[in-house]
Amino acid sequence: MPWSRRTVLKGGAAAVVASGALTPASASGAGAGGGAMPDGAHALWFAAPSDTWIESLPVGNGRIGAMVRGGAQHDVIALNEDTLWSGAPPSRGNPTALASLPAMRAAVFAQDYHAADRIAHAMQGPYSESYLPLADVLLDMAHGAAVSDYRRTLDLDTAVAGVSYAIEGTRYTREVFASHPDQVIVIRLSADRARTISCSVGVRTPLQGKATAAGRRIVLAGKAPAVCQPNYRDVPNPVVYDDAPGKAMAFAAVIDVEVVDGAMIARGDRIEITNASAVVLRIAMGTGFRGHDRAPDRPVAEVIGNATRQLDAAGARPFATLRAAHVADHQHLYRRASLSIGSARNRVPTDRRRVDNATAPEPAMAALLFNFGRYLLIASSRPGTQPANLQGIWNATVRAPWSSNFTSNINVQMNYWHAETANLADCHQPLFDFIARVAKTGAVTARDYYGMPGWCLHHNTDIWAMANPVGLGEGDPQWANWPMAGPWLAQHLWHHYVFGGDTAFLRDHAYPLMRGAAEFCAAWLVRNPRTGRLTTAPSMSPENQFLAADGKPAGISAGCTMDLALTRELFANCAAAAAVLGTDQAFTRRLTGLVAELEPYRVGRYGQLQEWSEDFAEQDPGHRHISHLYPLYPGAEFTPRRTPDWAKAVRASMQRREDHGGAATGWSRAWATCIWARLGDGAHAGYSVDQFLAKSTVGNLFDTHPGKPLPVFQIDGNFGIAAAIADMLVQSHDGAVALCPALPAAWRDGEIKGLRAQGGATVGIRWSGGRVVSARIASTIAGPQAVRAPPGQRVVGVRAAGRALAFEQEADLATFRAEPGRTYTLRFANV
């Protein structure tokens, strides 16, 4: 069960209480060039430009983003806008689906799994649409080529990407940021000698579009495809354009060029600048998106007009004002938390530090990964925007990997695993808004495909809130037909409540969505004729297959462990929410009765937690998905303290996966790290962080999935590893705030500030020589506060407002009375 204080979480806002002053020392040194070296815990820096998009530097404000390559003579700055998707709200029905369900269930219970897989194809619908790139800004400098003292930086504390280099005694500097207050991308070019900047600025799009320059502005306008097939489908004409109104959305980018000194002239689709002392580019973007259920039929002239108005407003503000407002807005979020471990190798470029870590581990790199994960969420998910997709908001290709959609059988959920713990609850809001949208389309899917109440969602979705199983009759059922994303998303709604205690959010937003998901899950249950117990059928363990009796792989069976875990958790959370709200007692009793009849979890032949209800042989023992381990993480039904035998089975399962080459993708390695952290295994968790860094990142620390000729960027691993590192330092799912429960021995000295715990607490910890020296807990909710000391230590003192407080001690657990708005300092001794 989630944190035991939830019964007292009945009021109060989810206020943020700082755990000390959070002031990363990067602002003075991580800028664009020269001077002090960047702070290695809060900045990335490189001694050369990026040759590829994937190793460029990301900036974003939640809605718009840019990737900066940093070329000295020729630079490419790739632009994205989070509502630029292919297609329009489609019809997602499949009239054969509902009639096929009884036959599929009959095949499952007859143990004819291959027949069930075949029937599944008749229940599939269309694929998702695709997230699209908008444009590239092209910057060509008219200076020499003899570059020296080059530096490319991304300051995580200021959210400014920088480029600096010297040519023939002149230092040239660029700064790039995505302003949330002003909703523009800003690029400033400067030099330390007057009138030495000559360049041209242009823009191009990989979509249908045209750019025109006039005066001091360049206007790019175009149309997205009406159809963009997933990149893994080999079909004729995978990208189709249709100019008919409402078939696809218009888009625009407007670039304003401001020159200090010098001159500029518009020629065709470019602006040429000569002998300037500084240049400021302001870029606004927009699309014809009107909402998930409305045709994107806004005319291109209106889209251009909206972007122009944004640009006009930003143009009235000087660069220094734009930058200051941007930095203050970003730091309001970024400085809520901070991690430092050991001493960072500030004078070594980040890509070299990453390579060196494989042979000479640098604990400070783990701190950088954590801080980078927080930075990326701030940049790609803000209230009012779309949720972060497979690539956050950054995408370079029309047929992006897996359509750069919202993949909901792990990836979009992992994107938000650290939102609450890393003190970025505001950034969680786009996911909540999206859940509300997909619950509407999911209710139609539940009714039309299955004849059931409530709402459901399958393994991926898009900006149009698609909820149907995909595949068009050709998709592999183990991924295409999986119907259990709803209860997994519902966990995020409940977590937001238990971390912050916002009863209004629970009543008005979370509980109705949780209840709808539970209604579907309750109807989805069916009685297993062989055991007499309730189970799920059809059931798939996401993307994995087992070997049927004939030795051939199959995907569909009954009662996969993940289904049972998601159902148990959702029903328990609904019951807890109903108790807080004082409602729905009859519904709660019904859910409780259903749980009592569910199939049990089982331990298999290797001592592992079984992935399927039968102890099948795995088609791939090292499979990247570890969905059956959900009850340990991100769930909390299993813990080493409360359920040691189940935790032992989880450990056996995780070790077996890794022994057979598992955790080979970035997100999979991140999930494995979370498992080791929840098991309290600091040594294995620390090793897993190092493996993530060595095998699942590129030089700019972007998370990767194996691919050819280059690895594929997926942002989920960056977010997942940040969540894992947070869990290594603070856990609060097991009845208390546990301090440093999985601290690796190599992380001897460090400090974490601003982590959040369930029950409205904000936690800071300082440790030295592998032992916690002090901890600070700031409370926003009144009630008993239980704190679990680190392994081998105990609490010996609690103080608040200069006074010692009484506390109860039982083994490693200390409990004291917390009051809202107070900060408590804890001291420790070794046992």
Secondary structure, 3 states (H helix, E strand, C coil): CCCHHHHHCCCCCCCCCCCCCCCCCCCCCCCCCCCCCCCCCCEEEECCCCCCHHHCEEEECCCEEEEECCCCCEEEEEEEECCCECCCCCCCCCCCHHHHHHHHHHHHHCCCHHHHHHHHHCCCCCCCCCECCCEEEEEEECCCCCEEEEEEEEECCCCEEEEEEEECCEEEEEEEEEECCCCEEEEEEEECCCCCEEEEEEEECCCEEEEEEECCEEEEEEECCCEECCCCCCCCCCEECCCCCCCCCEEEEEEEEEEECCEEEEECCEEEEEEECEEEEEEEEEECCCCCCCCCCCCHHHHHHHHHHHHHHHHCCCHHHHHHHHHHHHHHHHCCCEEEECCCCCCCCHHHHHHHCCCCCCCHHHHHHHHHHHHHHHHHCCCCCCCCECCECCCCCCCCHHHHCEECCCHHHHCCCCCCCCCCHHHHHHHHHHHHHHHHHHHHHHHHHHCCCCCCECCEECCCCCCCCCCCCCCCHHHHCCCEHHHHHHHHHHHHHHHHCCHHHHHHHHHHHHHHHHHHHHHHEEECCCCCCEEECCECCCCCCEECCCCCEECCECCCHHHHHHHHHHHHHHHHHHHHHCCCHHHHHHHHHHHHCECCCCECCCCCECCCCCCCCECCCCCCCCHHHCCCCCCCCCCCCCCHHHHHHHHHHHHHHHHCCCCCCHHHHHHHHHHHHHCCCHHHHHHHHHHHHHHCECCCCCEEECCCCCCEECCHHHHHHHHHHHHHHEECCCCCEEECCCCCCCCCCEEEEEEEECCCEEEEEEEECCEEEEEEEEECCCEEEEEECCCCEEEEEEEECCEECCCEEECCEEEEEECCCCEEEEEEEEC
